[in-house]
């Protein structure tokens, strides 16, 4: 018997089962309150009338070796475990990126009356999947955005429409984005970040302080910060900077999709490693053991290069506020300390 006070229950029984969760792990109970499907899913929806639900798998810890199990879970790409869960407990792989969501970022799943669940494909289409995890049909846009097609599982075009180029767009995942989707610097992702670094190093130095998506009302990092904007802000640097990547995770989504933060952290780790490689190829090895913090948060790291009289800094910053989470990656050229001392 499950202790009801430690879990939330869904509003209704579907296929004789009711979903329950503790805000992190989901499972299903029968009418007697017995756990029929173990509480081992990071997210799950109520079953539809055909006994199918979209779910995200939570890799269980091995009680005999929990550290090894945690390491295995960390190595698993956490955003790729979306599958179809059946009311008989079967978990069926779906070879697509993630379920389609509504405008608010909530999974549509099997709950919209067609008996199918829509998934975002790896090439930007939408696949409609049945209770057996099989594609029934796909909707996809042509590369130039002029054609929208409906194709069956064999790849045969069932319907298409043609408009001006750029009318139709590929679907971007709402949750588990690819690294390039987080890039925000001018010209990204085609423009090499090392070219941006050269531009910053050549820019006229001026006072700056990176903005926080959570705490700051200002949008311009060169706009003077008010003391009440963020009590943890450290002051200003002198030089030039650009935000190169960022994301914002709302508390509501974090509560229901607990894996999102791990996914974003993994992708930002990939972005940072790639940028360090590109900047090292252009400006030489970074200064060993050197750190320069443009702004402190709830977690940060930096890599520093000496370029002439300036220092080039790539810093990641993690901030939490009222359950919301922001991750930013900044690139800056910092002038010598005597110029930093200027008002």
C-alpha positions as CSV (number, residue, x, y, z in Angstrom):
1,X,0.0,0.0,0.0
2,X,1.4,3.4,-1.0
3,X,1.3,6.2,1.6
4,X,-1.0,8.8,0.1
5,X,0.3,11.7,2.1
6,X,3.7,11.4,0.4
7,X,2.4,11.4,-3.1
8,X,0.0,13.2,-5.4
9,X,-2.7,11.3,-7.1
10,X,-4.1,11.9,-10.6
11,X,-7.7,13.0,-10.8
12,X,-9.2,9.8,-12.3
13,X,-8.7,6.1,-12.9
14,X,-7.8,5.1,-16.5
15,X,-7.7,1.5,-17.5
16,X,-8.3,0.6,-13.8
17,X,-5.1,2.5,-12.8
18,X,-4.4,5.9,-11.3
19,X,-1.1,7.7,-11.6
20,X,0.8,8.9,-8.5
21,X,4.0,10.9,-8.0
22,X,6.1,12.5,-5.4
23,X,7.1,15.5,-7.6
24,X,10.0,13.5,-9.0
25,X,9.0,9.8,-9.7
26,X,5.8,8.6,-11.2
27,X,4.0,5.2,-10.9
28,X,0.5,3.7,-11.0
29,X,-1.9,2.2,-8.4
30,X,-4.9,-0.1,-8.8
31,X,-8.2,0.5,-7.1
32,X,-7.0,-1.2,-3.9
33,X,-4.1,1.2,-3.6
34,X,-1.5,-1.4,-4.6
35,X,1.5,-0.3,-6.7
36,X,1.0,-2.1,-10.1
37,X,3.5,-0.1,-12.1
38,X,6.6,0.8,-10.1
39,X,7.3,4.4,-9.3
40,X,10.3,4.7,-11.6
41,X,9.4,7.2,-14.3
42,X,10.7,10.8,-14.3
43,X,7.5,11.9,-16.0
44,X,4.3,10.1,-17.1
45,X,0.8,11.0,-18.2
46,X,-2.6,9.3,-17.4
47,X,-3.3,6.3,-19.7
48,X,-5.7,6.8,-22.6
49,X,-8.6,4.4,-23.2
50,X,-6.3,2.1,-25.2
51,X,-3.9,1.8,-22.2
52,X,-1.1,3.9,-23.6
53,X,0.8,6.8,-22.0
54,X,3.9,8.8,-22.8
55,X,6.5,8.5,-20.1
56,X,10.1,9.4,-19.4
57,X,12.2,6.7,-17.8
58,X,14.0,7.2,-14.5
59,X,17.0,4.9,-14.3
60,X,16.8,3.1,-10.9
61,X,19.7,3.1,-8.5
62,X,21.3,-0.3,-7.8
63,X,21.0,-0.7,-4.0
64,X,24.1,-2.9,-4.0
65,X,26.3,-0.3,-5.8
66,X,24.5,3.1,-5.8
67,X,27.6,5.1,-6.8
68,X,28.1,3.0,-10.0
69,X,24.4,3.3,-10.8
70,X,24.5,7.1,-10.4
71,X,27.5,7.2,-12.8
72,X,25.6,5.1,-15.3
73,X,22.6,7.4,-15.1
74,X,24.9,10.4,-15.6
75,X,26.3,8.9,-18.7
76,X,22.8,8.2,-20.1
77,X,21.6,11.1,-22.3
78,X,18.7,12.0,-20.0
79,X,16.5,13.7,-22.6
80,X,16.4,10.7,-24.9
81,X,14.5,8.3,-22.8
82,X,11.0,9.2,-23.9
83,X,8.9,6.1,-24.7
84,X,5.4,4.6,-24.7
85,X,4.3,3.0,-21.5
86,X,1.5,0.4,-21.6
87,X,-1.0,-0.3,-18.8
88,X,0.4,-3.9,-18.7
89,X,3.7,-2.4,-17.6
90,X,5.5,-2.7,-21.0
91,X,7.9,0.2,-21.8
92,X,8.3,0.5,-25.6
93,X,11.2,2.5,-27.2
94,X,10.4,5.5,-29.4
95,X,13.2,6.6,-31.7
96,X,12.4,10.3,-31.6
97,X,13.7,13.2,-29.8
98,X,10.8,14.2,-27.4
99,X,7.0,14.5,-27.3
100,X,5.4,17.5,-29.0
101,X,4.4,20.1,-26.5
102,X,1.8,22.9,-26.5
103,X,2.8,26.6,-26.5
104,X,3.4,26.5,-22.7
105,X,5.8,23.6,-23.0
106,X,3.5,20.9,-21.7
107,X,3.5,17.5,-23.3
108,X,0.4,16.7,-25.4
109,X,1.0,12.9,-25.3
110,X,-2.0,10.6,-26.0
111,X,-4.4,12.9,-24.3
112,X,-5.7,14.9,-27.3
113,X,-8.3,12.3,-28.6
114,X,-6.7,10.8,-31.7
115,X,-5.2,7.6,-30.1
116,X,-1.8,8.8,-31.3
117,X,1.0,10.7,-29.6
118,X,3.0,13.3,-31.5
119,X,6.8,13.3,-31.2
120,X,9.4,15.7,-32.5
121,X,11.8,13.9,-34.9
122,X,15.5,14.4,-35.0
123,X,15.2,16.1,-38.4
124,X,12.5,18.6,-37.3
125,X,9.3,16.8,-38.3
126,X,6.4,15.5,-36.2
127,X,5.8,11.8,-36.0
128,X,2.4,10.4,-34.8
129,X,3.0,7.3,-32.8
130,X,0.5,4.5,-31.9
131,X,0.2,2.5,-28.7
132,X,2.9,0.1,-29.9
133,X,5.5,2.9,-30.4
134,X,5.2,2.6,-34.2
135,X,5.0,5.6,-36.5
136,X,1.7,5.9,-38.2
137,X,2.4,9.1,-40.2
138,X,4.8,12.1,-40.2
139,X,4.4,15.8,-41.0
140,X,7.6,17.4,-42.3
141,X,8.7,20.6,-44.0
142,X,11.1,20.8,-46.9
143,X,14.5,22.3,-46.3
144,X,13.5,25.5,-48.1
145,X,10.3,25.8,-46.2
146,X,8.2,25.8,-49.4
147,X,6.5,22.4,-49.0
148,X,4.7,20.7,-46.1
149,X,4.1,17.0,-46.5
150,X,2.1,14.2,-44.7
151,X,3.8,10.9,-45.3
152,X,2.9,7.4,-44.0
153,X,5.2,5.0,-42.2
154,X,6.5,3.6,-45.5
155,X,7.6,7.1,-46.5
156,X,4.9,7.5,-49.2
157,X,3.6,11.1,-49.5
158,X,-0.2,11.1,-48.7
159,X,-0.7,14.9,-49.0
160,X,1.4,18.0,-49.6
161,X,0.9,21.7,-50.0
162,X,3.2,24.3,-51.6
163,X,3.7,28.0,-50.7
164,X,6.4,30.6,-50.9
165,X,9.9,29.6,-49.6
166,X,10.2,30.0,-45.9
167,X,6.5,29.5,-45.2
168,X,7.0,26.3,-43.3
169,X,9.6,25.6,-40.6
170,X,11.1,22.6,-38.9
171,X,9.9,21.9,-35.4
172,X,12.4,22.7,-32.6
173,X,12.3,20.6,-29.4
174,X,10.8,22.6,-26.5
175,X,12.6,20.7,-23.7
176,X,15.7,18.8,-24.8
177,X,17.3,21.2,-27.3
178,X,20.4,20.6,-29.2
179,X,23.5,22.7,-28.2
180,X,23.1,25.1,-31.1
181,X,19.6,26.1,-30.0
182,X,21.1,27.7,-26.8
183,X,23.5,30.0,-28.7
184,X,22.5,33.6,-28.7
185,X,25.6,35.6,-29.9
186,X,25.4,37.5,-33.2
187,X,25.8,35.2,-36.2
188,X,25.4,32.0,-34.2
189,X,25.7,29.1,-34.9
190,X,27.4,29.7,-38.2
191,X,29.8,32.3,-36.9
192,X,32.9,31.0,-35.1
193,X,33.0,32.2,-31.5
194,X,36.7,33.0,-32.0
195,X,35.8,35.7,-34.5
196,X,33.5,37.2,-31.8
197,X,36.4,37.1,-29.4
198,X,38.5,39.0,-31.8
199,X,35.8,41.7,-32.1
200,X,35.5,42.0,-28.4
201,X,39.3,42.3,-28.0
202,X,39.3,45.1,-30.6
203,X,36.3,47.0,-29.1
204,X,36.7,50.2,-27.2
205,X,36.8,49.2,-23.5
206,X,33.8,50.4,-21.3
207,X,32.4,49.4,-17.9
208,X,30.1,46.3,-18.0
209,X,28.5,43.8,-15.7
210,X,26.7,40.7,-17.0
211,X,22.9,40.8,-16.5
212,X,20.9,38.1,-14.6
213,X,17.8,36.8,-16.3
214,X,16.3,36.3,-12.8
215,X,17.4,39.3,-10.8
216,X,18.0,42.2,-13.2
217,X,15.4,44.5,-14.6
218,X,18.0,45.8,-17.1
219,X,18.6,44.2,-20.4
220,X,21.9,45.9,-21.3
221,X,25.1,44.6,-19.6
222,X,26.6,48.0,-20.1
223,X,23.8,49.8,-18.3
224,X,24.8,50.6,-14.7
225,X,23.2,48.1,-12.2
226,X,21.1,49.4,-9.4
227,X,21.9,47.9,-6.0
228,X,18.5,46.5,-5.5
229,X,18.7,44.6,-8.9
230,X,20.7,41.8,-7.3
231,X,22.3,41.9,-3.9
232,X,24.9,39.3,-5.0
233,X,26.2,41.4,-7.9
234,X,29.9,42.0,-7.6
235,X,30.5,45.3,-9.5
236,X,31.7,46.0,-12.9
237,X,34.6,45.1,-15.2
238,X,36.1,47.2,-17.9
239,X,36.3,46.0,-21.5
240,X,33.7,44.4,-23.8
241,X,31.4,41.3,-23.4
242,X,28.7,39.2,-25.1
243,X,26.3,36.6,-23.9
244,X,27.1,33.6,-26.0
245,X,24.5,31.0,-24.7
246,X,21.7,31.1,-22.2
247,X,18.6,29.2,-21.1
248,X,15.9,29.8,-18.5
249,X,14.0,27.0,-16.7
250,X,10.8,27.9,-15.0
251,X,10.0,26.4,-11.6
252,X,6.8,24.9,-12.8
253,X,8.5,23.0,-15.6
254,X,11.3,22.0,-13.2
255,X,8.7,20.5,-10.9
256,X,7.1,18.3,-13.5
257,X,10.1,17.6,-15.7
258,X,12.9,17.1,-13.2
259,X,15.4,16.0,-15.8
260,X,15.4,19.3,-17.7
261,X,18.2,20.9,-15.6
262,X,20.5,17.8,-16.1
263,X,19.9,18.0,-19.8
264,X,20.7,21.7,-20.0
265,X,23.8,21.3,-17.8
266,X,25.0,18.5,-20.2
267,X,24.5,20.7,-23.3
268,X,26.1,23.7,-21.7
269,X,29.1,21.5,-20.8
270,X,29.3,20.5,-24.5
271,X,29.1,24.2,-25.6
272,X,31.7,25.3,-23.2
273,X,34.1,22.5,-24.1
274,X,33.7,23.3,-27.8
275,X,34.3,27.0,-27.3
276,X,37.4,26.4,-25.2
277,X,38.7,24.3,-28.0
278,X,38.0,27.0,-30.7
279,X,39.4,29.8,-28.5
280,X,42.5,27.8,-27.7
281,X,43.1,27.1,-31.4
282,X,43.0,30.9,-32.1
283,X,44.6,32.4,-29.0
284,X,46.8,29.7,-27.6
285,X,46.6,27.7,-24.3
286,X,44.6,29.3,-21.5
287,X,46.4,30.5,-18.4
288,X,46.9,27.5,-16.1
289,X,44.9,27.7,-12.9
290,X,43.6,31.2,-13.7
291,X,40.0,32.2,-12.9
292,X,38.3,35.5,-13.5
293,X,34.7,35.8,-12.3
294,X,32.7,38.4,-14.1
295,X,29.8,37.8,-11.8
296,X,29.1,35.3,-9.0
297,X,26.1,33.0,-8.8
298,X,25.1,29.6,-7.4
299,X,27.8,28.0,-9.5
300,X,30.4,29.3,-11.9
301,X,33.6,28.4,-13.8
302,X,35.8,30.4,-16.1
303,X,38.7,29.9,-18.5
304,X,41.1,32.8,-19.1
305,X,43.5,33.6,-22.0
306,X,46.1,36.3,-22.0
307,X,45.9,38.2,-25.3
308,X,48.3,41.1,-25.4
309,X,47.5,43.4,-22.4
310,X,43.9,42.0,-22.2
311,X,42.5,38.9,-20.7
312,X,39.9,36.9,-22.7
313,X,37.4,35.2,-20.3
314,X,34.8,32.5,-21.0
315,X,32.6,32.1,-17.9
316,X,29.6,29.9,-17.2
317,X,27.2,31.0,-14.5
318,X,24.4,29.1,-12.8
319,X,21.7,31.0,-10.8
320,X,18.6,29.9,-8.9
321,X,15.8,32.2,-7.7
322,X,12.4,31.0,-6.4
323,X,12.7,27.7,-8.1
324,X,13.6,29.2,-11.5
325,X,17.0,28.4,-12.9
326,X,19.1,30.3,-15.4
327,X,22.3,29.2,-17.1
328,X,24.4,31.6,-19.0
329,X,27.8,31.5,-20.8
330,X,29.6,34.8,-21.3
331,X,32.6,35.8,-23.3
332,X,34.5,39.0,-22.4
333,X,37.7,40.9,-23.0
334,X,38.8,42.5,-19.8
335,X,41.2,45.4,-19.8
336,X,44.3,45.7,-17.5
337,X,43.6,46.3,-13.8
338,X,44.5,50.0,-14.0
339,X,41.8,50.6,-16.6
340,X,39.3,48.5,-14.6
341,X,39.8,50.9,-11.8
342,X,38.4,53.8,-13.9
343,X,34.9,55.0,-12.9
